[in-house]
């Protein structure tokens, strides 16, 4: 039985690699560390393309593959030794082993450590954020390199759609207008590969995907009893992207009796990678810990699929897309280099990036700047935040307004979102 499943998976991989695949960003950096003597851990939400990324990474190498999200293996593998025996039977001798969705086998860390001690090159994927945090750090004690794979970036979206990417060439009204039209579609439907490639209906696929992730990765894994409460929290976080929330506000909205339960459920939801959390920056760590946080989604299509309103809220979709793009550039709230900022006067700046290698940047996002009052408000928020933090790099990401503005001796760069998302950049692994 096990051998038959592995043969079937091998044929599926061969069929996949024989087709036309989108070359993912980050592959060059990942290939540079492929032969390092540590486990390569590819993490991210389900269906974002982690497995395809790994197959592209290992293409042409002597590698074996097992998809541990296959219930036939979970039900029939009595031990990891039995699995390894079957893998050698199917693949012969191999230098590298790709273990897909490894969190589905108990004590996976013991297997990975044993393989590493035996000089096997190990590549694993996981859809649980714990693989990045305490569980992974404890299990592999530094013997791992994490590679994050998220749904398609805007550049990958254009490549998948076979739309030429050329931001270096001369700008034309027709060309810019076409790019705005394409960017609008990207903002609404998101970047999940199967959605972008037109294989599925976006709303039905993403709504079903979210329900499946909640069931498999939260309800079953953590044996959740208050299922309705969990679903209500997920709905509120989805509807409330880019808005502040606290445990107390969630308790009021859900009617939950226990804040402790809410905190536990919130952690589980974040582990799925669907829901992402952004802290408010403060120079005082206690204030930072107590302040309300903001919720974002790993993909805009999830928001659209839940159909909260008849017309999309493009302002919030744009802000969410900028947040995820910052994550792709290696900024991460969990690593304390990505925040939002609120001035002493209560003016909010959407993003505050802090990294010693590239400096600090304040980023405001605004979809509609047609009103002079709106433009003035956004510029003043950046200038005030600059005065309070000392940050000089100020950006206002817009829908279609470009140029520079001077205010109180400070220069603010106005950049259309589609151009900003296509900027050349260093990609972090």
C-alpha positions in Angstrom: 0.0 0.0 0.0 2.7 2.5 1.0 4.8 1.7 -2.0 1.9 2.2 -4.4 1.1 5.6 -2.9 4.7 6.7 -3.2 4.8 5.5 -6.9 1.6 7.5 -7.5 3.1 10.6 -5.9 6.3 10.2 -7.9 4.3 10.1 -11.2 2.4 13.2 -10.1 5.6 15.0 -9.5 7.0 14.0 -12.9 3.8 15.1 -14.6 3.9 18.4 -12.8 7.5 19.2 -13.7 6.8 18.3 -17.4 4.3 21.1 -17.5 4.7 24.9 -17.6 5.3 26.3 -14.2 5.7 29.9 -12.9 9.3 30.5 -11.8 8.8 31.8 -8.3 10.7 34.7 -6.7 13.1 33.5 -4.1 14.3 30.4 -6.0 17.7 31.9 -6.7 18.4 32.6 -3.1 17.0 29.2 -2.1 19.2 27.4 -4.6 22.2 29.1 -3.1 21.6 27.4 0.3 20.3 24.1 -1.1 23.5 22.1 -0.4 24.0 23.6 3.1 24.0 20.9 5.9 20.8 22.2 7.4 17.1 21.4 6.9 15.5 23.7 4.3 12.1 24.6 5.7 9.6 26.0 3.3 6.7 27.6 5.1 3.5 29.4 4.3 -0.2 29.0 3.9 -1.8 26.0 2.3 -2.2 26.1 -1.5 0.2 29.1 -1.8 2.7 27.0 -3.9 5.1 25.6 -1.4 5.2 22.2 -2.9 5.7 23.5 -6.5 8.4 25.8 -5.1 10.2 22.8 -3.6 9.8 20.7 -6.8 11.3 23.6 -8.8 14.1 23.9 -6.3 15.0 20.2 -6.6 14.4 19.8 -10.3 17.3 17.8 -11.8 18.6 16.6 -8.5 18.7 13.1 -7.0 15.8 13.5 -4.7 12.9 11.4 -3.3 9.5 12.9 -2.4 6.6 12.1 -0.1 3.4 14.0 0.4 2.4 13.5 4.0 -0.9 15.2 3.5 -2.1 12.0 1.9 -4.5 10.2 4.4 -3.5 6.8 3.0 0.0 7.3 4.3 -1.1 8.6 7.7 -3.4 5.6 8.1 -0.9 2.9 7.0 2.6 4.0 8.0 3.5 2.2 11.2 6.9 3.9 11.6 9.3 6.3 9.9 11.6 3.3 9.3 8.9 1.7 7.2 8.4 4.9 5.3 12.1 5.3 4.6 12.3 1.7 3.4 9.5 2.2 1.0 11.1 5.4 -0.3 14.4 3.7 -1.1 12.4 0.9 -2.8 10.7 3.4 -5.1 13.5 5.9 -5.7 16.7 3.8 -5.1 19.6 5.7 -3.6 18.9 9.4 -3.2 20.8 12.4 -1.8 17.9 14.6 -0.9 14.5 13.9 0.7 11.5 16.2 0.2 9.0 15.8 3.1 5.8 17.7 2.1 3.5 18.9 5.0 5.6 17.3 7.6 3.5 18.5 10.5 1.2 15.6 9.8 3.5 13.0 11.3 4.1 12.7 15.0 7.6 13.6 16.3 8.7 14.7 12.8 11.7 16.4 14.4 13.2 13.1 15.4 13.1 11.9 11.8 14.6 15.1 10.4 17.4 15.1 12.9 18.2 11.5 12.1 18.3 12.2 8.4 20.6 15.2 9.0 23.0 13.1 11.1 23.1 10.6 8.2 24.1 13.4 5.8 20.8 13.4 3.9 19.8 16.8 2.4 16.4 17.5 3.8 13.7 19.8 2.4 10.4 20.1 4.3 7.3 22.1 4.0 4.7 23.0 6.6 1.5 25.1 6.8 1.7 25.7 10.5 3.5 28.9 11.6 4.9 27.0 14.7 7.4 25.4 12.3 9.0 28.8 12.2 8.9 29.5 15.9 9.3 27.6 19.1 8.6 24.2 17.8 11.1 24.4 15.0 13.8 26.2 17.1 13.5 23.5 19.7 13.3 20.6 17.3 16.3 21.5 15.1 18.3 23.7 17.4 19.4 26.1 14.7 20.0 23.4 12.1 17.5 24.9 9.7 17.0 27.7 7.2 13.4 29.0 6.7 12.1 30.0 3.3 8.7 31.7 3.2 6.4 31.1 0.2 3.3 33.3 -0.1 0.7 33.6 -2.8 1.9 35.1 -6.1 3.3 38.6 -5.9 2.2 41.1 -8.5 5.3 40.4 -10.6 4.6 36.7 -10.4 0.9 37.4 -11.2 2.0 39.2 -14.4 4.4 36.4 -15.4 1.6 33.8 -14.8 -0.7 35.8 -17.0 2.0 36.2 -19.6 1.8 39.9 -19.4 5.2 41.6 -20.2 6.8 43.2 -17.1 8.6 46.4 -18.1 8.8 49.3 -15.6 12.1 50.5 -17.0 10.7 51.6 -20.4 8.9 54.8 -21.3 5.5 55.4 -19.7 2.4 55.9 -21.8 -1.1 56.8 -20.8 -2.5 53.6 -22.4 0.2 51.4 -20.9 -0.3 52.9 -17.4 -4.1 52.6 -17.7 -3.8 48.9 -18.7 -1.5 48.2 -15.8 -4.0 49.9 -13.4 -6.7 47.7 -14.8 -4.6 44.5 -14.2 -3.6 45.7 -10.7 -7.2 46.2 -9.8 -8.0 42.6 -10.8 -5.0 41.5 -8.6 -6.2 43.5 -5.7 -9.7 42.0 -5.9 -8.9 38.3 -6.6 -5.5 38.0 -4.9 -2.6 35.8 -5.9 -3.4 32.2 -5.0 -1.9 30.2 -7.9 -5.0 28.2 -8.9 -7.0 31.4 -8.9 -4.5 33.3 -11.0 -4.1 30.5 -13.5 -7.8 30.4 -14.0 -8.3 26.8 -12.8 -11.1 27.6 -10.3 -13.8 30.1 -9.5 -12.1 32.6 -7.1 -14.9 33.1 -4.6 -15.9 29.4 -4.3 -12.4 28.2 -4.2 -11.1 30.6 -1.6 -14.1 30.3 0.7 -13.9 26.5 0.6 -10.1 26.8 1.2 -10.5 28.9 4.3 -13.2 26.5 5.7 -10.9 23.5 5.0 -7.9 25.2 6.7 -10.0 26.1 9.8 -11.2 22.5 10.0 -8.0 20.6 9.4 -5.4 23.0 10.8 -7.3 24.4 13.8 -10.4 22.5 14.8 -9.1 19.0 14.4 -5.5 19.6 15.3 -6.3 21.5 18.5 -9.5 19.7 19.3 -11.5 23.0 19.4 -14.7 22.7 21.4 -16.2 26.1 20.7 -16.3 25.8 17.0 -18.9 28.6 16.5 -16.7 31.0 18.5 -13.7 30.2 16.3 -15.6 30.7 13.1 -17.0 34.0 14.4 -13.5 35.2 15.3 -12.2 34.3 11.8 -15.1 36.2 10.2 -14.5 39.3 12.3 -10.7 39.2 11.5 -11.4 38.8 7.8 -14.0 41.6 7.7 -11.8 43.9 9.8 -8.6 43.9 7.8 -6.4 46.9 8.4 -8.5 47.9 11.5 -7.3 47.8 15.1 -8.6 45.2 17.5 -7.9 44.0 21.0 -8.8 40.9 23.0 -11.4 42.9 24.9 -13.0 44.2 21.7 -13.1 40.7 20.3 -14.7 39.5 23.5 -17.4 42.1 23.2 -18.0 41.3 19.5 -18.2 37.5 20.0 -19.8 37.4 23.4 -16.9 35.1 24.6 -16.8 34.5 28.3 -13.1 33.8 28.5 -10.4 36.2 27.2 -7.9 33.3 27.7 -9.8 31.1 25.3 -9.9 34.0 22.7 -6.1 34.4 23.1 -5.6 30.7 22.5 -7.8 30.6 19.5 -6.2 33.8 18.1 -2.8 32.1 18.3 -4.2 29.1 16.4 -5.6 31.3 13.7 -2.3 33.1 13.2 -0.6 29.7 12.9 -2.6 29.0 9.8 -0.9 31.9 8.0 -4.3 33.1 6.8 -4.5 35.8 9.5 -1.5 38.1 10.2 -1.0 40.5 13.0 0.7 43.9 13.1 1.8 45.6 16.3 1.7 49.3 17.0 5.2 50.7 17.4 6.3 52.3 20.7 9.7 53.1 22.1 8.3 51.7 25.3 7.9 47.9 25.1 5.2 47.8 27.7 3.0 50.2 25.7 3.8 48.2 22.6 2.5 45.0 24.2 -0.7 46.6 25.5 -1.6 48.6 22.4 -4.4 47.3 20.1 -3.1 45.4 17.0 -4.2 45.4 13.4 -5.3 42.3 11.4 -4.4 41.5 7.8 -5.0 38.6 5.4 -2.3 36.7 3.6 -4.2 37.2 0.3 -6.7 39.8 -0.8 -8.9 37.2 -2.5 -9.9 35.8 0.9 -11.5 39.1 1.8 -13.3 39.3 -1.6 -14.5 35.7 -1.4 -16.4 36.4 1.8 -18.6 38.9 0.0 -19.0 41.4 2.9 -20.2 44.1 0.6 -21.5 44.5 -3.0 -18.6 46.7 -4.0 -15.0 46.1 -2.9 -13.3 48.4 -0.4 -10.3 49.2 -2.6 -8.6 51.3 0.0 -8.4 48.5 2.5 -7.5 45.9 -0.2 -4.6 48.2 -1.3 -3.4 48.5 2.3 -3.6 44.7 2.7 -1.7 44.1 -0.5 1.1 46.5 0.6 1.4 44.7 3.9 1.8 41.3 2.2 4.3 42.7 -0.2 6.4 44.0 2.7 6.2 40.5 4.1 7.6 39.2 0.8 10.5 41.7 1.1 11.5 40.0 4.3 9.8 42.3 6.9 7.9 40.5 9.5 6.0 41.6 12.7 7.3 38.5 14.4 10.8 39.6 13.8 10.0 43.1 15.2 10.9 45.0 12.0 7.4 45.8 10.8 4.9 47.9 12.7 2.2 50.6 12.3 2.6 53.9 14.0 0.3 56.3 15.8 1.5 59.9 16.5 0.9 61.7 19.8 -1.9 63.6 18.0 -3.6 60.3 17.1 -2.6 60.4 13.4 -1.9 56.9 12.0 0.8 55.9 9.6 0.1 52.5 8.1 3.6 50.9 8.2 6.9 51.6 9.9 9.7 49.3 8.7 12.9 49.0 10.7 16.0 47.1 9.6 19.6 48.1 10.3 20.8 47.0 6.8 18.3 49.1 4.9 17.3 51.8 7.4 13.9 52.9 8.5 10.9 53.9 6.4 7.5 55.3 7.1 4.8 54.2 4.6 1.3 55.6 4.2 -1.2 54.0 1.8 -4.1 55.9 0.2 -6.2 54.7 -2.7 -8.1 57.9 -3.4 -6.2 61.2 -3.3 -8.7 63.2 -5.4 -9.6 65.4 -2.4 -6.9 68.0 -1.4 -8.0 67.5 2.2 -7.2 63.8 2.0 -3.8 64.4 0.5 -3.1 67.0 3.2 -4.1 64.6 5.9 -1.9 61.8 4.7 1.1 64.0 4.2 0.8 65.6 7.6 0.6 62.2 9.3 3.9 61.2 7.7 5.6 64.5 8.6 4.4 64.3 12.2 5.6 60.7 12.5 8.9 61.7 11.0 9.3 64.4 13.6 8.6 62.0 16.4 10.7 59.1 15.2 13.5 60.8 13.3 12.8 58.7 10.2 13.5 60.6 6.9 12.5 58.1 4.3 8.8 58.9 3.7 6.6 57.2 1.2 2.9 57.6 0.2 1.8 54.6 -1.9 -1.1 55.6 -4.1 -3.4 54.2 -6.7 -2.3 56.4 -9.6 -0.6 59.5 -8.3 3.1 59.9 -8.8 5.7 62.5 -7.9 7.1 64.2 -4.8 5.6 66.6 -2.3 7.4 69.0 0.1 6.0 69.7 3.5 7.7 71.4 6.5 11.1 70.8 5.0 10.5 67.1 4.4 10.2 65.2 1.0 7.5 62.6 0.6 7.7 60.2 -2.4 4.3 59.4 -4.0 4.4 56.0 -5.8 1.6 54.2 -7.7 1.2 50.8 -6.0 1.7 48.8 -9.1 5.1 50.4 -9.7 6.1 50.0 -6.1 5.2 46.3 -6.2 7.3 45.8 -9.3 10.4 47.5 -7.8 13.6 45.4 -8.0 14.4 44.3 -4.5 16.4 41.9 -2.4 14.4 38.8 -1.5 14.8 37.4 2.0 14.9 33.7 2.8 
